[in-house]
Amino acid sequence: MTDALLPAAPQPLEKEGNCYFRKGCNPLAQTGRSKLQNQRAALNQQILKAMRMRTGAENLLKAATNQKVREQVRLELSFLNSDLQMLKEELEGLNISVGVYQNTEEAFTIPLIPLGLKETKDVDFSVALKDFILEHYSEDSYLYEDEIADLMDLRQACRTPSRNEAGVELLMSYFMHLGFVESRFFPPTRQMGILFTWYDSLTGVPVSQQNLLLEKASILFNIGALYTQIGTRCNRQTEAGLESTVDAFQRAAGVLNYLKETFTHTPSYDMSPAMLSVLVKMMLAQAQESTFEKVCLPGLQNEFFLLVKVAQEAAKVGEVYQQLHTAMNQEPVKENIPYSWASLACVKAHHYEALAHYFTATLLIDHQLKPGEDEDHQEKCLSQLYSHMPEGLTPLATLKNVHQRQLLAKTEREVEIIVPQFSKVTVTDFFQKLGPLSVFSANKRWTAPRSIHFTAEEGDLGFTLRGNSPVQVHFLDPYCSAAAAGTKEGDYIVSIQDVDCKWLTLSEVMKMLKSFGQDDIEMKVVSLLDATSTMHSKCATYSVGMQKTYSMICLGIDVDDKTDKTKKVSKKLSFLSWGTNKNRQKSASTLCLPSVGVTMPPVKKKLSSPFSLLNTDSSLY
């Protein structure tokens, strides 16, 4: 066996009282932030209940013919709509509660806006993954119970990330594991029957899909949101704290921009391209504001060039906040942007514009040229207020032009998007025992393992080998013992004498085969089946009450696009219908293993998960 087959080292656990949690997770934290997140979770449940009742009332109104019944239903609908409006306003109140996210230093600082984490429901991977391992990979699913449990524990930990780099790394590690899970278990030709539910962070509307892309996009959003909370937590009274604030908001902008460019048809309103564009602008504006605070941190002196620099930085901050305020008041995001966010952006735009004018006026009044001094000094002073001079004008000509004198925005540090660096987070595939991902993935189909009993005649196996992890049979002699036993050219060797060979190299497999000499050899092989034509994977999107619905569709390769276009689109289920058809599955696999000569190895006992002590629907961070 090779080192690649060794079990991955367990992730470090942190102790909280008598319980242990994954590093970067603390579900028992009793902070203002965690209490606010718990309120968000409770509101999500109330919104879901009210929307189900409203959908049921609307269906009853359509079906009822009795006038008295219709009047009662209309009255009930008016109450439900009123309740939903109140719940929406209450959720907006949570989104504008920025105080609990700020640094706890006594010195007053202008508040920054963080994003709340998206909430989700529990997901049970066990049944679907066990069935798929047995059906697709023809392996005993009970051998992977620990790996499936590790995956589910990791997802549960991601619901309560700590507000630091460890929390970000926890979310990033789960996001990268989702890439392995998608390749291993989610073929493009069919659904896996696993329902993912996430709540919109701005509207509270739930979105449910049997699509791993929704899970990945939502985790990315939470990574960006967590960066914003880290940024607001930094101590902005120190240079190091301001540097950390700028870095955090730049990284938040990078993650949200990556989400916008990578997942272009996300179904949740808070992850729509228009909303993400506004959020990216907001993060960059707050990073630019922190840059201005860093310039002013040492204190301001009535010195000409320092005033020029501060005036330009303030003008730059006012400019980006004015652009943000304009974007917030555009459709389709205008109605769901919290009112306080747009108001704060407007106030900051005017505030920093006023500061720029103040510093500019101060330097012009206190540092006027004395009689008899050279005009070159005046030109030099004026040129400091501009990033570039307008074409065809000189500094003196610009000085006489009222309009041109107002263009002074400039910064020494232009804040930019920092692209998320997932490569820095190292993860090990939970299901690496299935074999190399390049071969043993959900996109390929194989026969069940076949046992081949043969002998090497005078040291000749009757075939050669090619490839590397896993090894394939090549140049098979049709008259050799292995061919007579059922070996085919192109077969993958998965085990020899019950020793797993999927990760062994060509030289290691050859050495093992030759070590048997003239003895009987038992080898298990699998054959790759012909690839079947794939089709579009349909995903139901449930987002009632939103002005615009986005659909996330995982596209497969279709031989004929024209025939696909003529297909009728199935009617979307109502929100009420979805609510009564939950993903209720038993913990045991629905498929049964053959009992011929199978002995069950003792199952390793895992440390009981600390999350079993919590109410997973409401005890959120």
C-alpha angles and dihedrals in degrees: 000000000000131000089256089070094056113108115261117256111260117254114257117265127216123215121234110175106309095338133084125218137181116272109270094028130097113165094171097058112132101203132133089255093053092047090051090051090050089054089051090053092050091049091051090057092049092049090049092051093047092049092051090051091048092050091050091050091049091051090049091050090055094048100041120095099177109099094214092052091048091053091051091049091050090052091050091049091054090054092047093050089050091051092049091051091051092048090049091052090048090052089049087053089057091050091054094047093102095150097084091055096054126097114274096229114131094231113097117247131175107263122250124212119245128187124240120235119258114247126226142183128246117277124205110209096171103088098042095043094045091051092047093049090053097041101038105028097028091226131132105267094206088071088067100048092107093050092050090048090051090052092050092046090052091052091049090051090053090063091069108034119173117245098252142070091286089060091050091049090050091055092044092051091053090047090054092046088055087062090058092044092050092052094044102043114012112077116189092234101065146015122258096217094241111133117209117198124190129172123227108249093216104037103022090229112147121232119198128187140159087228129107090210090074089054093049094046093049092050089051090052090052091050089056091044091051090052089055090052090050089051094052091047095058119106104251093190091079132059092235091051092051091049089053091048093052091046093049095051092045089053091047089053090048094052094046091047090049088051091051094049098040103040101041099168104043113163098215117090095224089057097047115124092247094051094044090052089056092046092051090052090049093052093049091047091054091047089052090049090053089051089057090050089053090055091051096042097093090052133261125269128191092252120136102230093041090053090050091053095046092046091053093047092049091048090052092053091048090050096053092045091051089053089048092050090051091051092049091057095053126098135286095024098044098089096049101041107103109254093232091056092057091042092050091049089052093047092049092048091056093039096055092040088055090049090052091051091047095052091043092050090048094054093044093049099040097039106044119151116262120234113278096022120132120266089227088076091054091049091050092049092049094047089059089068095061133066087211136353118249113259113270095015132103125211091258092050090049090050089062093048111086095199095049092050090064094062103087107126111135138142135195091214116043107199114229139187114271109214113227111258104213091165090074090065109079117205133171120221108253090213100045090127087075088071138253110342092224089068109019101056136126091258093068131064128208140182119256113274112280122208113229119195114192143136133227109247110220090337093308114123093194094237142053129229133235138176128042125254103018105031122215132211110249136182094010117197104228091213099050125108093252092054091049089053092056107272115149129198109262095030117145115232107226101170143004119203088347092305111130109242102175092105098036122110125238094258092049093051092046091049090050093050094049092049091072094063110185093346123114113272124209112203129173119211137178129205126217111240123222112275112252124216111271130219139202114288108228120216125191115227119203113192108140119182097027122123092224129027122210121200125212111206125179103217123213130192111277121193095212117031093181095063090048092056092057093058117108117244112241115241113260115247117245120254090247092053090052091050092059095048103064124173096259111168135160118247092238123080117263091218124074127221120231110260097213107127095332118147118190113229117220110276115235115246112237126208107264111257115252089217091073086076092061135075096244095199096058110014095086129146 
